[in-house]
Amino acid sequence: MDPQHPPLSPWLRRPRHRPQADVRLICLPHAGGSASSLRPWQYLLPSGIEALTVQYPGREDRFGDPMVDTMHEVVDAVVNALDPLTDRPYALLGHSMGSAVAYEVAVEARRRSIPAPVRLFASGRPAPHHAHRGDVHLRDDAHLAADLTRLGGTPPEVLADEELRTAVLRYVRNDYRLIETYHPTRAKPLDIPVHVLIGAQDPECSVEAAATWETTTTREVTTEVFPGGHFFLAQQRRRVAATIAQALGQDPGDTAPTWPSTP
């Protein structure tokens, strides 16, 4: 094993290895999301940013791994995976449920005296202490599927296929249980800039709800609104990548010219 390049944790996926990157971007998907769901815009990031995405167990290449349905267990695993990667600056980006995970990861990193992220990107969800908890995980499969349809992030053909639908709803329900039973940590505000990204038509997070992130930090909070709904990250991939690049002090035009041939 090369001590300069230790193997990644099973919790992390890296679509492109960039050993010379200035900053790492640790991404945390939404409830029911996977590492591949964030790749379309990650591939558009400039070469100065190396993206890594948390792969929650129970889906894609971790389908057979036992699922985790408590915030504490997820955060503990993510911080353990992150610790060896703090030899260079890093930022956190979470979408929807992932934004709450990102907040808790930043709080836990501070508790463990691990270097703090240079910025937290919170997408598509109010600040943890202001978010509605819900009870969708307690409902039947029809209600769970209806909520996925409402948010628009799941292809209709997935929910139309009985076998595929059963497999997907298995880990979606697990993630909904995690976020709907989550009690945010009562901690003093973070000392890092927060950048809130929302979709203009997102039913989950309005501009007013985005402003609640001001309670989480002593530093500046920037809110940026994109066209689209809850899954604007995919719909506005180029704008999202450019926004993240600029916020991290990188040239958004410095992007690899070719699209990868593998997913």
Secondary structure, DSSP 8 states (H G I E B T S, - for coil): --TTS----TTEE-SS--TT-SEEEEEE--TT--GGGGHHHHTTSBTTEEEEEE--TTSGGGTTS----SHHHHHHHHHHHHGGGTTS-EEEEEETHHHHHHHHHHHHHHHTT----S-EEEESS--GGGS----GGGS-HHHHHHHHHHHT-S-HHHHHSHHHHHHHHHHHHHHHHHHHS--------BSS-EEEEEETT-TT--HHHHGGGGGGBSS-EEEEEESSSTTHHHHTHHHHHHHHHHHTT--TT-B-SS--S--
